[in-house]
Amino acid sequence: MSEFAVPAALLRSSRARQDRLRAQQDERASAAAAESAPATETSASRRLSSNSTRKTWAHSGPPSRPGSAAATASRTAPHARAPAATTTAPTLDTNSPLKEIERIKAARELRRKQAELIREARAGKDETDMMVEEYEAKIHQFRHAWMQWVESWKGRRTAQALAEWDAPIQVCVRKRPISNKEAGKRGFDIITTTTAVHPHACAFLHEPKLSLDRSRSIVFDEYAGNDLIFQTTLQPAIPKLKEGKNVSLFCYGATGSGKTHTVFGPEGGRGSATTAADIGLYHYACSQVFGVAAEMGADVFVSFLEIYSGKVVDLLNNRQPINLLEQNGSFLFQGLRESHAASVQHCLQIMAVGTATRTTQATDSNSTSSRSHAIFRLEMRVPNTSATSLLTLIDLAGSERGVDNPSASAAVRREGAAINKSLLALKECIRALHVNSNYVPFRSNKLTCVLRDCFRAGTCIMVLNVAPTNLTVEQTMSCLHYANRIKEYSHATGGGNGGASGGMPLPATAEDLLAQLSALTPSPVETSFGFGREPDPAAVGDEAEYDDESFEHDDESISTPASDGEDCSPHAARRSSQVAANLPASPSSDSAEGSSPDLATPPIAPQLHEGARPALDDDGATALLDLHVSSLHTILDLAKEEEKMIEDCMDGVVTFDGYVAALEIIVDKKMRRLAELKDRIQQVRGQGV
Ligand SMILES: Nc1ncnc2c1ncn2[C@@H]1O[C@H](COP(=O)(O)OP(=O)(O)OP(=O)(O)O)[C@@H](O)[C@H]1O
């Protein structure tokens, strides 16, 4: 179990267990010493014997109440039961010498059994195994409590489709089931979740410290099939194609986490999908797109690309290389074969050719790892018009760390570095769409060039695939961090009932959950109906504040924050500051009392700048101040990125090559911003402002 990082709490409880065992050994030793001189046994020694029984009882704790946490833990951790046997020790009866001898015999027998149980518990298990079992028992205990909590949602957790949401990017988390291979390595499930939609969507990752992912959109547990994923994410977005918008779905996750299974089904579409839960999303998407195309009178064209080691190849044309040409802000795919699909069946046949030629390679974590980004495009074109819309499904290559694939050759490591670099570039673009609407670094990587159109007005869904076990906890953590950063950039709006209505307040931490659960113990009547206590509206309000966020899109699909309402969240502060940076100062802001800029609180700083702004009529001066504010934002955001990059590199989450590539992008970006600022300063100086 070398991959299992032992949690501090686990270590503590393990030490307590060791202390308990040691104390019991001492008890046995002193009892044995007392028994070795039975002829001289006195009432004092009898008292000792009697006391030792009580002491042992105290060490092993009071008997668990049925249904209590301790009882649950002992049910799930059989080895923890041994010490409890002491609690049944017979009581001292000083009135009968015969009974006393019987009692001593029985006590000796009991101690022998107890020692045997402890030996058995230890046999074949080292200390780490026992700690792991104990940890697992705690997860079961937590999961049990969580499921009780979930039960209280009954009637309110009907899967809500993403259609009701209006945000540029939606992030979903999908947990896959444990594989036989993982079970063989004694991996156990460390993710607790249940399929649910915001505000109930929540995934707990039981890492050394228990961590909580407050997903903003949807989570899918291991029982959710591809059919449900499709119905909840992609299907609601399909009608947008009719409006000429683009729809895209990305699967992101560590290698072996289930991305390919989600997009293409078992074995990347090469295997036979026998159930609706297995059929890949691409299959469902094809079926729907033809319906939409018929309504629009459009033709459907299929193309299928792969980006492998920085090269773009055509999977429908014998892996011929494709050149990317930039024209009017778009990228053209020179040499790409676009096949006209006459029907769903025809489309699936075309796809089968492509999936057969995909690059796969066995890695330490996945025997059929796709070492590439696969991009499946269905484009609808209305003849004799310029009306088009595009559906793109992207099976991103698995993010990976060098340390996870120690047996990799230099070539495989290079591949890994290229993958990480492209994923970083993708994140950069998503970030830039929100912090710097003037410049989005699509050109920095082939992946982002190819995906340029996905970010044009429409819907972008990111499914974050996670493997369930402790064996991949680091990768899962890193994926959730990636998603969290993307979620921060995209700030989902609270469309549908994603807002305050009817929501159960989610606990902020696992401890909170347990505390709330104990307060929630339903009355017998409530239990029979499966409901807990009604939600606390005050607690829900906190969530609603974020739900009101919305974004407007310009024609270029570069999101521009809207300044609606009086949202005091940090995100809102950033939004309004960006708006302020883009608009001329209002008369009221001109007259506002100034205060000094607070650089320690970046989201609020620009508003303070605005307040401090003198009455400047001069366009040049206003432009300089605005540029300064937006540059400052960019640089502060980049600083956060840099901090994370350094951390990731030091932790081995990204390779050094990946880190250098990312650093280069960031330095370039900063230099561009600073050069722009310098130019503007020169202009202002030249004007004599
Ligand atoms: N939801 C699921 N249900 C059942 N099996 C699954 C599920 N998700 C993934 N698997 C299985 O797990 C294994 C790894 O999945 P998959 O190949 O899709 O991972 P991946 O994330 O695409 O990996 P890579 O990035 O290395 O290509 C496969 O055997 C797949 O069939």
The ligand as an SDF file (V2000), in Angstrom:
LIG
                    3D

 31 33  0  0  0  0  0  0  0  0999 V2000
  -18.7960    4.5540  -16.2230 N   0  0  0  0  0  0  0  0  0  0  0  0
  -18.1010    3.4280  -16.4560 C   0  0  0  0  0  0  0  0  0  0  0  0
  -18.6700    2.2310  -16.2830 N   0  0  0  0  0  0  0  0  0  0  0  0
  -17.9740    1.0950  -16.5000 C   0  0  0  0  0  0  0  0  0  0  0  0
  -16.6850    1.0470  -16.8990 N   0  0  0  0  0  0  0  0  0  0  0  0
  -16.0680    2.2120  -17.0830 C   0  0  0  0  0  0  0  0  0  0  0  0
  -16.7220    3.4570  -16.8780 C   0  0  0  0  0  0  0  0  0  0  0  0
  -15.8500    4.4320  -17.1370 N   0  0  0  0  0  0  0  0  0  0  0  0
  -14.7110    3.8240  -17.4910 C   0  0  0  0  0  0  0  0  0  0  0  0
  -14.8300    2.4950  -17.4570 N   0  0  0  0  0  0  0  0  0  0  0  0
  -13.7730    1.5140  -17.7800 C   0  0  0  0  0  0  0  0  0  0  0  0
  -12.5460    1.9920  -17.2050 O   0  0  0  0  0  0  0  0  0  0  0  0
  -11.4580    1.7890  -18.1050 C   0  0  0  0  0  0  0  0  0  0  0  0
  -10.7570    3.1080  -18.4250 C   0  0  0  0  0  0  0  0  0  0  0  0
  -11.6910    3.9530  -19.0780 O   0  0  0  0  0  0  0  0  0  0  0  0
  -11.2950    4.8820  -20.3440 P   0  0  0  0  0  0  0  0  0  0  0  0
  -10.4260    4.1690  -21.3210 O   0  0  0  0  0  0  0  0  0  0  0  0
  -12.5570    5.4690  -20.8320 O   0  0  0  0  0  0  0  0  0  0  0  0
  -10.4300    5.9580  -19.5760 O   0  0  0  0  0  0  0  0  0  0  0  0
   -9.7970    7.3020  -20.1740 P   0  0  0  0  0  0  0  0  0  0  0  0
  -10.0590    8.3500  -19.1780 O   0  0  0  0  0  0  0  0  0  0  0  0
  -10.2800    7.5590  -21.5560 O   0  0  0  0  0  0  0  0  0  0  0  0
   -8.2610    6.9540  -20.1700 O   0  0  0  0  0  0  0  0  0  0  0  0
   -7.0760    7.5220  -21.1120 P   0  0  0  0  0  0  0  0  0  0  0  0
   -6.9600    8.9780  -20.8550 O   0  0  0  0  0  0  0  0  0  0  0  0
   -5.8870    6.7750  -20.6440 O   0  0  0  0  0  0  0  0  0  0  0  0
   -7.4720    7.2220  -22.4990 O   0  0  0  0  0  0  0  0  0  0  0  0
  -12.0330    1.1360  -19.3440 C   0  0  0  0  0  0  0  0  0  0  0  0
  -11.8560   -0.2510  -19.2290 O   0  0  0  0  0  0  0  0  0  0  0  0
  -13.5010    1.4870  -19.2810 C   0  0  0  0  0  0  0  0  0  0  0  0
  -14.3200    0.5450  -19.9450 O   0  0  0  0  0  0  0  0  0  0  0  0
  1  2  1  0
  2  3  1  0
  2  7  2  0
  3  4  2  0
  4  5  1  0
  5  6  2  0
  6  7  1  0
  6 10  1  0
  7  8  1  0
  8  9  2  0
  9 10  1  0
 10 11  1  0
 11 12  1  0
 11 30  1  0
 12 13  1  0
 13 14  1  0
 13 28  1  0
 14 15  1  0
 15 16  1  0
 16 17  2  0
 16 18  1  0
 16 19  1  0
 19 20  1  0
 20 21  2  0
 20 22  1  0
 20 23  1  0
 23 24  1  0
 24 25  2  0
 24 26  1  0
 24 27  1  0
 28 29  1  0
 28 30  1  0
 30 31  1  0
M  END
$$$$
